[in-house]
């Protein structure tokens, strides 16, 4: 893809000390559905991956309000440490507008948006974690990177892979004259 977009990459470590032991306990799901519990007897690495998935799930459903965050991550839960992580993301200057619009339930914010990109010999599909429109002709793509699928690569290589993914996601918007940031 010839066009790359400006990208902000913030690495978030979701594996807190003691998480492997903590994940052997039973806890409620992040969606807040009553009656659903999960147990995990996995290795520390699997627990770290699960915590990354759980933090990603939190970012998918959190409405940006602190009261909602407290409901999703109560003080006595295994997700208590996620509150500080989420609030640190909310306070990041480049994410502030996204979280403000999310808290207002603005129609400018779209989350978990399926995307299909048709190329000459193949089709790419994916899910955009979030995007928001700054104006009618400008948007910001957000892709939460909470897992470790590229952990074996150097930091620079991971950043390049993330830039490539967002550049692919940006193509349909760019073709329609919309400026894209990531």
C-alpha positions as CSV (number, residue, x, y, z in Angstrom):
1,X,0.0,0.0,0.0
2,X,1.6,3.2,-1.1
3,X,0.0,5.5,1.6
4,X,0.9,5.1,5.2
5,X,-0.9,7.1,7.9
6,X,0.4,8.8,11.0
7,X,0.2,6.3,13.8
8,X,0.4,6.6,17.6
9,X,1.6,3.4,19.2
10,X,1.2,3.0,22.9
11,X,2.4,-0.3,24.3
12,X,0.3,-1.5,27.2
13,X,1.5,-4.2,29.5
14,X,-1.5,-6.1,30.9
15,X,0.3,-8.8,32.7
16,X,0.6,-7.5,36.3
17,X,2.6,-9.4,38.9
18,X,0.7,-12.2,40.4
19,X,-1.8,-12.3,37.6
20,X,-1.0,-16.0,36.9
21,X,-2.0,-16.9,40.4
22,X,-5.0,-14.5,40.4
23,X,-6.4,-16.1,37.3
24,X,-6.8,-19.4,39.0
25,X,-9.7,-17.8,40.9
26,X,-13.2,-17.4,39.6
27,X,-14.3,-14.0,38.4
28,X,-17.2,-12.4,36.5
29,X,-16.8,-11.5,32.9
30,X,-16.0,-7.9,31.8
31,X,-19.4,-7.7,30.0
32,X,-21.0,-7.5,33.4
33,X,-23.4,-10.3,32.6
34,X,-24.6,-11.8,35.9
35,X,-24.2,-15.4,36.4
36,X,-21.3,-15.8,34.0
37,X,-18.0,-16.9,35.6
38,X,-14.7,-18.0,34.3
39,X,-11.9,-20.0,35.8
40,X,-8.4,-20.4,34.4
41,X,-5.8,-23.0,35.3
42,X,-3.5,-21.9,32.5
43,X,0.2,-21.2,32.5
44,X,1.5,-17.6,33.2
45,X,2.0,-17.0,29.4
46,X,-1.6,-18.1,28.7
47,X,-2.8,-16.0,31.6
48,X,-0.9,-13.0,30.1
49,X,-2.6,-13.6,26.8
50,X,-6.0,-13.9,28.4
51,X,-5.4,-10.7,30.4
52,X,-4.6,-8.9,27.1
53,X,-7.8,-10.3,25.6
54,X,-9.7,-9.2,28.8
55,X,-8.3,-5.7,28.6
56,X,-9.2,-5.5,24.9
57,X,-12.8,-6.6,25.9
58,X,-12.9,-3.8,28.5
59,X,-11.9,-1.2,25.9
60,X,-14.7,-2.6,23.6
61,X,-17.4,-2.0,26.1
62,X,-16.2,0.8,28.4
63,X,-18.1,4.0,27.7
64,X,-15.3,6.3,28.9
65,X,-17.0,7.2,32.2
66,X,-15.2,6.5,35.4
67,X,-18.4,5.3,37.1
68,X,-18.8,2.7,34.3
69,X,-15.2,1.7,34.7
70,X,-15.8,1.0,38.4
71,X,-18.7,-1.2,37.5
72,X,-16.6,-3.2,35.0
73,X,-13.5,-3.4,37.3
74,X,-14.7,-3.4,40.9
75,X,-12.1,-2.9,43.6
76,X,-12.4,-6.5,44.8
77,X,-12.2,-8.1,41.3
78,X,-9.3,-9.5,39.4
79,X,-9.7,-6.7,36.9
80,X,-9.1,-3.9,39.5
81,X,-5.6,-3.1,38.0
82,X,-7.3,-2.5,34.6
83,X,-8.8,0.7,35.9
84,X,-5.4,2.4,36.2
85,X,-4.5,1.2,32.7
86,X,-7.7,2.4,31.2
87,X,-7.6,5.8,32.9
88,X,-4.0,6.3,31.7
89,X,-5.2,5.7,28.1
90,X,-8.1,8.1,28.6
91,X,-5.7,10.8,29.7
92,X,-3.4,10.3,26.7
93,X,-3.6,13.6,24.7
94,X,-4.1,11.7,21.4
95,X,-6.9,9.6,22.8
96,X,-8.7,12.2,24.9
97,X,-11.1,13.3,22.2
98,X,-12.1,9.6,21.5
99,X,-12.9,9.0,25.2
100,X,-14.8,12.3,25.5
101,X,-17.0,11.4,22.4
102,X,-17.4,7.8,23.7
103,X,-18.7,9.1,27.1
104,X,-21.2,11.3,25.2
105,X,-22.3,8.3,23.2
106,X,-21.6,10.4,20.1
107,X,-22.6,8.9,16.7
108,X,-19.1,10.1,15.5
109,X,-17.7,7.0,17.3
110,X,-17.9,3.6,15.8
111,X,-16.6,0.5,17.5
112,X,-15.9,-3.1,16.3
113,X,-16.5,-2.1,12.7
114,X,-16.1,-4.9,10.1
115,X,-14.1,-4.0,7.1
116,X,-13.7,-5.8,3.7
117,X,-11.1,-4.6,1.3
118,X,-11.2,-6.0,-2.3
119,X,-7.9,-6.2,-4.0
120,X,-7.1,-7.5,-7.5
121,X,-6.5,-11.2,-6.5
122,X,-7.8,-11.4,-3.0
123,X,-10.0,-10.0,-0.2
124,X,-8.8,-8.7,3.1
125,X,-11.2,-8.7,6.1
126,X,-10.8,-7.4,9.6
127,X,-12.4,-5.6,12.4
128,X,-11.5,-2.0,13.2
129,X,-11.6,-1.7,17.0
130,X,-12.7,1.9,16.9
131,X,-12.8,5.0,14.9
132,X,-14.1,8.5,15.3
133,X,-14.8,11.3,12.9
134,X,-13.0,14.6,13.7
135,X,-15.0,16.2,10.9
136,X,-16.9,15.0,7.8
137,X,-13.6,14.5,5.9
138,X,-11.2,13.4,8.7
139,X,-11.2,10.4,11.0
140,X,-9.0,8.6,13.5
141,X,-8.5,4.8,13.5
142,X,-7.9,3.0,16.7
143,X,-6.6,-0.5,17.0
144,X,-6.0,-1.7,20.5
145,X,-2.8,-3.8,20.7
146,X,-3.1,-5.7,24.0
147,X,-1.9,-9.1,23.0
148,X,1.5,-10.4,22.2
149,X,1.1,-12.0,18.8
150,X,4.1,-10.1,17.5
151,X,6.1,-10.2,20.8
152,X,9.0,-12.0,19.1
153,X,9.6,-9.0,16.8
154,X,11.6,-6.0,17.8
155,X,9.7,-2.9,18.9
156,X,10.4,-1.2,15.6
157,X,9.3,-4.2,13.6
158,X,6.0,-4.3,15.6
159,X,5.4,-0.6,15.0
160,X,5.9,-1.2,11.3
161,X,3.5,-4.1,11.3
162,X,0.9,-2.0,13.2
163,X,1.4,0.9,10.7
164,X,0.8,-1.5,7.8
165,X,-2.4,-2.9,9.3
166,X,-3.8,0.6,9.9
167,X,-2.7,1.7,6.4
168,X,-4.7,-1.2,5.0
169,X,-7.7,-0.3,7.1
170,X,-7.4,3.3,5.9
171,X,-7.6,2.5,2.2
172,X,-11.3,2.7,1.7
173,X,-11.6,6.0,3.6
174,X,-8.6,7.5,1.7
175,X,-10.1,6.5,-1.6
176,X,-13.2,8.5,-0.7
177,X,-11.2,11.6,0.2
178,X,-11.3,11.2,3.9
179,X,-8.0,12.1,5.8
180,X,-7.0,9.3,8.2
181,X,-4.9,9.3,11.3
182,X,-4.2,6.3,13.5
